[in-house]
């Protein structure tokens, strides 16, 4: 999903406000966009301001991808889910080997 230019401009404006430790409001986003000569629909700044209301963006950015606490549980669950798949793959390989062997027995081998 690609962001439109309006969405991207609002994201950057919000990041500028967070970096300057200024509260994110629709008016402040609009001010930054006007200063940058970026035209967006009037609803975008207020939409972003409401979406980011009560969100600690600095914490979100600094901890992005740090799911260390849940990784072992997720890894164990993934391994347990993958375990039943292994016997199924082995059965497929056995059937394939049997069919190849039966072709050779009948004289229909590829390299005969």
Buried (B, 14 or more C-beta within 10 A) or exposed (E): EEEEEBBEBBBBBBBBBBEEEEEBBBEBBBBBBEEEEBEBEEEBBBBBBEEBEEEEBEEEEEEEEEEEEEEEEEEEEEEEEEEEEEEEEEEEEEEEEEEEEEEEEEEEEEEE
